[in-house]
Amino acid sequence: TDWMWTSYVIFTLSQSLMLAVSAAYYLTFTGIPGTATYYALIMTVYTWVAKGAWFSLGYPYSFIVVPMWIPLAILMDLVYWATKRNKHSLILIGGVLCGMSMSLFNMINLITIDDPPETAFKYPRTTMPPYMTPIEPQVGKFYDSPVALGAGASAVLTVAMNALGFKLTTW
């Protein structure tokens, strides 16, 4: 349904951005490497709870992908430790490295879905006009997949939000 498609994308985006800003802020505010990883662990547990709720509503368990936040936050902690003397490096390297790795970790996570193309077609967005439907199904298989859009948009926005989170605390 359209509700399911939209809520999945919003869920993925909001969780990813919340991690990027909050973990960056938490890490730089406390000044203790390891706090971002701790925050990511909390976020992952919250997501497992949400995943359980989706599963109870009847959606397939493998459809709700839990983003790989813990390795992302470990990278964030390492960048913070490595750039303690140069805050601008933290903003640049931390934002880009963590943000770009988000897409990698999310895409690796798609392996946990039983059949991504089948899942993408089984839960399409229903409000697309007929003229936007691909004639050849092999072309643009993921053009309207909530999994691909959620992971991709999260990765792009996480770069900016992560850098912003660091910038706000290292002004």
C-alpha positions in Angstrom: 0.0 0.0 0.0 1.0 3.6 -0.4 1.0 4.0 3.4 3.5 1.2 3.8 5.8 2.4 1.1 5.9 6.0 2.4 6.3 5.0 6.0 9.2 2.7 5.2 11.1 5.4 3.3 10.4 8.0 6.1 11.4 5.5 8.7 14.7 4.8 7.0 15.4 8.5 6.5 14.5 9.6 9.9 16.4 6.9 11.7 19.5 7.5 9.6 19.5 11.2 10.1 18.8 10.8 13.8 21.8 8.6 14.2 24.0 10.9 12.2 23.2 14.1 14.1 22.7 12.6 17.5 25.8 10.4 17.5 28.0 13.2 16.2 26.6 15.6 18.8 26.8 13.0 21.6 30.4 12.1 20.7 31.7 15.7 20.3 29.8 17.0 23.4 31.1 14.3 25.7 34.5 14.1 24.0 34.8 10.4 24.7 35.4 8.1 21.8 33.0 5.2 22.0 29.9 7.2 22.7 28.8 7.2 19.1 29.0 3.4 19.0 27.0 3.2 22.3 24.4 5.5 20.8 24.2 3.3 17.6 23.7 0.3 19.8 20.7 1.9 21.4 19.3 3.0 18.0 19.7 -0.6 16.7 17.7 -2.0 19.6 15.0 0.6 19.0 14.9 -0.5 15.4 14.5 -4.1 16.3 11.5 -3.2 18.4 10.0 -1.3 15.4 10.8 -4.2 13.2 8.9 -6.5 15.5 5.9 -4.1 15.3 6.0 -4.2 11.5 6.2 -8.0 11.6 3.2 -8.2 13.9 1.2 -6.1 11.4 1.8 -8.8 8.8 4.8 -7.6 6.8 7.5 -10.1 6.0 10.3 -10.0 8.6 13.0 -9.7 6.0 11.4 -6.6 4.4 12.2 -4.3 7.3 16.0 -3.8 6.9 17.8 -2.7 10.1 20.5 -0.2 9.0 24.1 -1.1 9.8 24.6 1.7 12.3 27.2 0.1 14.6 30.0 -0.1 12.1 29.2 3.4 10.9 29.4 4.7 14.5 32.7 2.8 15.1 34.0 4.7 12.0 32.8 7.9 13.6 34.5 7.2 16.9 37.8 6.4 15.0 37.6 9.6 13.0 37.0 11.6 16.2 40.0 10.0 17.8 42.2 10.5 14.8 41.3 14.2 14.3 41.3 15.4 17.9 43.7 18.2 17.0 41.9 19.4 13.9 38.2 20.0 14.2 37.8 20.9 10.5 39.2 17.5 9.6 36.6 16.0 11.8 33.8 17.8 10.0 35.1 16.9 6.6 36.4 13.4 7.1 33.8 12.4 9.7 30.9 13.7 7.5 32.0 12.2 4.3 33.4 8.9 5.6 30.5 8.1 7.8 27.9 9.4 5.4 29.3 7.5 2.4 29.8 4.3 4.3 26.1 4.5 5.3 25.1 3.6 1.7 27.6 0.7 1.7 26.4 -0.7 4.9 22.7 -0.3 3.9 23.3 -2.0 0.5 25.2 -4.9 2.2 22.2 -5.2 4.5 19.9 -5.8 1.5 21.5 -9.2 1.3 19.4 -10.1 4.3 16.2 -9.7 2.2 15.1 -13.0 0.7 14.5 -11.7 -2.8 15.0 -7.9 -3.3 13.4 -7.6 -6.8 10.4 -9.6 -5.7 10.0 -7.6 -2.5 10.3 -4.3 -4.5 7.5 -5.4 -6.9 5.4 -6.9 -4.1 5.2 -3.6 -2.2 5.2 -1.0 -5.0 4.0 2.6 -4.5 0.5 2.5 -5.8 0.2 6.2 -6.7 2.5 6.1 -9.7 0.7 7.2 -13.0 0.5 4.5 -15.7 2.8 6.3 -18.1 5.7 6.1 -15.6 5.5 2.3 -15.4 8.5 0.7 -17.3 7.5 -1.2 -20.4 10.4 -3.6 -20.0 10.5 -4.9 -16.4 14.2 -5.6 -16.5 14.8 -1.8 -16.9 14.4 0.3 -13.8 13.6 -2.6 -11.5 14.3 -0.5 -8.4 13.0 2.8 -9.6 10.1 2.7 -7.2 11.5 0.4 -4.5 11.2 1.8 -0.9 14.3 -0.3 0.0 16.5 1.3 -2.6 15.1 4.8 -2.1 15.3 4.6 1.7 18.9 3.4 1.7 20.1 5.7 -1.1 18.5 8.9 0.2 19.7 8.1 3.7 23.2 7.8 2.5 23.1 11.1 0.6 21.5 13.1 3.5 23.6 11.5 6.2 26.8 13.1 4.7 25.4 16.6 5.2 23.7 15.8 8.5 26.8 14.2 9.9 29.0 17.1 9.0 26.4 19.5 10.4 26.3 17.5 13.7 30.0 17.9 14.0 29.9 21.5 13.0 27.3 22.4 15.6 29.5 21.1 18.4 32.9 22.3 17.1 31.9 25.8 16.1 
